Structures are given as structure tokens and as C-alpha cells.
Amino acid sequence: MKLYHQAVIIGTITNVLANNNELLGAIDLLPSADAFRPVFAWIIRNEKTLEEPPFNDELLWNWYVEFENGLQTEIVLPCIYAERLIVWREL
């Protein structure tokens, strides 16, 4: 499974598990993910607050995962933690 923002591939997700309405897995980030690190850090810090993001709102949208069979599903901005854990929900 691959994580994308628009047409940019961010990384490869493995070991996917369902946890209620969330999915989680391990992610191997590509160099293209470096540009999104401030976004990932912000979402983790602000999961329970209403603080406005310090970046273009466009980065909050247009995230999706692509399954091995090519099927794509739009998701909300994922949380990516330092220990390679990714957590997301489908829209």
C-alpha cells in the first residue's frame, strides 16, 4: 500500500491493522516526505486542539492510499509518528 499527497508518493505502508474506525501500520518514508514533516509534526501536536495550521491549508487535503490492486481511497491527513507508525481514517 502506498501513501500519496496529490500525485506525490510519500511512502509505503505495511502491516496494516484496523482499530475501530482507524487504520494503522508501519510506513517507510521516501525522500519526498521531507517536505511534509512540518505537517506531520503539526497534526500530532494538535490532534485535540483547534489551532490554525502554520502552512497552506491545501496540505490538509488530497491525501489517499493506493492498494496493491491499484484501488485508491481518499483519507484524512494521516498521523505519522517518529517510530514509523502511521494512523489514518478514510473519508
Phi and psi restraints in degrees (value plus and minus 20) as a CYANA .aco file:
   2 LYS   PHI    -141.0  -101.0
   2 LYS   PSI     126.6   166.6
   3 LEU   PHI    -122.7   -82.7
   3 LEU   PSI     112.2   152.2
   4 TYR   PHI    -147.2  -107.2
   4 TYR   PSI     129.7   169.7
   5 HIS   PHI    -138.9   -98.9
   5 HIS   PSI      96.0   136.0
   6 GLN   PHI      32.0    72.0
   6 GLN   PSI    -140.9  -100.9
   7 ALA   PHI    -118.5   -78.5
   7 ALA   PSI     -13.7    26.3
   8 VAL   PHI    -114.0   -74.0
   8 VAL   PSI     101.1   141.1
   9 ILE   PHI     -99.5   -59.5
   9 ILE   PSI     108.1   148.1
  10 ILE   PHI    -118.3   -78.3
  10 ILE   PSI     -56.3   -16.3
  11 GLY   PHI     158.7   198.7
  11 GLY   PSI     158.6   198.6
  12 THR   PHI    -131.4   -91.4
  12 THR   PSI     111.0   151.0
  13 ILE   PHI    -125.4   -85.4
  13 ILE   PSI     113.5   153.5
  14 THR   PHI    -151.5  -111.5
  14 THR   PSI     151.7   191.7
  15 ASN   PHI      34.0    74.0
  15 ASN   PSI      28.2    68.2
  16 VAL   PHI     -96.2   -56.2
  16 VAL   PSI     113.4   153.4
  17 LEU   PHI    -151.3  -111.3
  17 LEU   PSI     127.8   167.8
  18 ALA   PHI    -114.2   -74.2
  18 ALA   PSI     117.8   157.8
  19 ASN   PHI    -156.6  -116.6
  19 ASN   PSI      73.8   113.8
  20 ASN   PHI      37.7    77.7
  20 ASN   PSI    -139.2   -99.2
  21 ASN   PHI    -116.3   -76.3
  21 ASN   PSI     -11.0    29.0
  22 GLU   PHI    -132.7   -92.7
  22 GLU   PSI     136.7   176.7
  23 LEU   PHI    -139.2   -99.2
  23 LEU   PSI     127.8   167.8
  24 LEU   PHI    -161.9  -121.9
  24 LEU   PSI     138.8   178.8
  25 GLY   PHI    -190.7  -150.7
  25 GLY   PSI    -193.1  -153.1
  26 ALA   PHI    -122.0   -82.0
  26 ALA   PSI     121.3   161.3
  27 ILE   PHI    -145.4  -105.4
  27 ILE   PSI     115.6   155.6
  28 ASP   PHI    -123.8   -83.8
  28 ASP   PSI      88.5   128.5
  29 LEU   PHI     -99.4   -59.4
  29 LEU   PSI     124.5   164.5
  30 LEU   PHI    -114.0   -74.0
  30 LEU   PSI     145.8   185.8
  31 PRO   PHI     -75.0   -35.0
  31 PRO   PSI     -48.6    -8.6
  32 SER   PHI     -82.5   -42.5
  32 SER   PSI     -40.1    -0.1
  33 ALA   PHI     -90.9   -50.9
  33 ALA   PSI     -40.6    -0.6
  34 ASP   PHI     -75.9   -35.9
  34 ASP   PSI     -57.7   -17.7
  35 ALA   PHI     -86.1   -46.1
  35 ALA   PSI     -39.2     0.8
  36 PHE   PHI    -122.1   -82.1
  36 PHE   PSI     -23.0    17.0
  37 ARG   PHI     -75.7   -35.7
  37 ARG   PSI     -61.5   -21.5
  38 PRO   PHI     -81.9   -41.9
  38 PRO   PSI     -53.1   -13.1
  39 VAL   PHI     -87.3   -47.3
  39 VAL   PSI     -66.3   -26.3
  40 PHE   PHI     -83.4   -43.4
  40 PHE   PSI     -60.6   -20.6
  41 ALA   PHI     -84.3   -44.3
  41 ALA   PSI     -61.0   -21.0
  42 TRP   PHI     -83.5   -43.5
  42 TRP   PSI     -66.0   -26.0
  43 ILE   PHI     -84.8   -44.8
  43 ILE   PSI     -55.1   -15.1
  44 ILE   PHI     -89.4   -49.4
  44 ILE   PSI     -62.7   -22.7
  45 ARG   PHI     -85.4   -45.4
  45 ARG   PSI     -51.6   -11.6
  46 ASN   PHI    -135.5   -95.5
  46 ASN   PSI       6.0    46.0
  47 GLU   PHI     -77.0   -37.0
  47 GLU   PSI     -51.0   -11.0
  48 LYS   PHI    -137.7   -97.7
  48 LYS   PSI      -2.8    37.2
  49 THR   PHI    -142.1  -102.1
  49 THR   PSI     153.9   193.9
  50 LEU   PHI    -131.7   -91.7
  50 LEU   PSI       1.9    41.9
  51 GLU   PHI     -80.7   -40.7
  51 GLU   PSI     115.2   155.2
  52 GLU   PHI     -88.6   -48.6
  52 GLU   PSI     121.3   161.3
  53 PRO   PHI     -89.5   -49.5
  53 PRO   PSI     124.5   164.5
  54 PRO   PHI    -107.8   -67.8
  54 PRO   PSI      10.1    50.1
  55 PHE   PHI    -167.5  -127.5
  55 PHE   PSI     152.5   192.5
  56 ASN   PHI     -78.2   -38.2
  56 ASN   PSI     108.6   148.6
  57 ASP   PHI     -76.4   -36.4
  57 ASP   PSI     -43.1    -3.1
  58 GLU   PHI     -78.6   -38.6
  58 GLU   PSI     -47.6    -7.6
  59 LEU   PHI     -92.2   -52.2
  59 LEU   PSI     -33.2     6.8
  60 LEU   PHI    -100.1   -60.1
  60 LEU   PSI     -37.1     2.9
  61 TRP   PHI    -139.1   -99.1
  61 TRP   PSI     153.0   193.0
  62 ASN   PHI      50.3    90.3
  62 ASN   PSI      17.7    57.7
  63 TRP   PHI    -119.8   -79.8
  63 TRP   PSI     121.8   161.8
  64 TYR   PHI    -175.8  -135.8
  64 TYR   PSI     141.6   181.6
  65 VAL   PHI    -132.4   -92.4
  65 VAL   PSI     128.7   168.7
  66 GLU   PHI    -140.8  -100.8
  66 GLU   PSI     103.8   143.8
  67 PHE   PHI     -99.5   -59.5
  67 PHE   PSI     146.1   186.1
  68 GLU   PHI     -77.7   -37.7
  68 GLU   PSI     -48.5    -8.5
  69 ASN   PHI    -104.4   -64.4
  69 ASN   PSI     -16.6    23.4
  70 GLY   PHI      72.5   112.5
  70 GLY   PSI     -30.3     9.7
  71 LEU   PHI     -86.2   -46.2
  71 LEU   PSI     114.8   154.8
  72 GLN   PHI    -135.5   -95.5
  72 GLN   PSI     120.3   160.3
  73 THR   PHI    -150.2  -110.2
  73 THR   PSI     107.4   147.4
  74 GLU   PHI     -93.1   -53.1
  74 GLU   PSI     120.5   160.5
  75 ILE   PHI    -151.4  -111.4
  75 ILE   PSI     146.1   186.1
  76 VAL   PHI     -97.2   -57.2
  76 VAL   PSI     145.8   185.8
  77 LEU   PHI     -71.8   -31.8
  77 LEU   PSI     100.9   140.9
  78 PRO   PHI     -98.3   -58.3
  78 PRO   PSI     134.6   174.6
  79 CYS   PHI    -113.6   -73.6
  79 CYS   PSI     105.0   145.0
  80 ILE   PHI    -141.7  -101.7
  80 ILE   PSI      96.6   136.6
  81 TYR   PHI    -115.5   -75.5
  81 TYR   PSI     139.8   179.8
  82 ALA   PHI     -76.7   -36.7
  82 ALA   PSI     -50.7   -10.7
  83 GLU   PHI    -106.4   -66.4
  83 GLU   PSI       6.2    46.2
  84 ARG   PHI      51.3    91.3
  84 ARG   PSI      -8.3    31.7
  85 LEU   PHI    -103.3   -63.3
  85 LEU   PSI     112.5   152.5
  86 ILE   PHI    -140.8  -100.8
  86 ILE   PSI     117.2   157.2
  87 VAL   PHI    -150.4  -110.4
  87 VAL   PSI     112.0   152.0
  88 TRP   PHI    -170.5  -130.5
  88 TRP   PSI     146.3   186.3
  89 ARG   PHI    -150.0  -110.0
  89 ARG   PSI     126.4   166.4
  90 GLU   PHI     -95.9   -55.9
  90 GLU   PSI     132.5   172.5
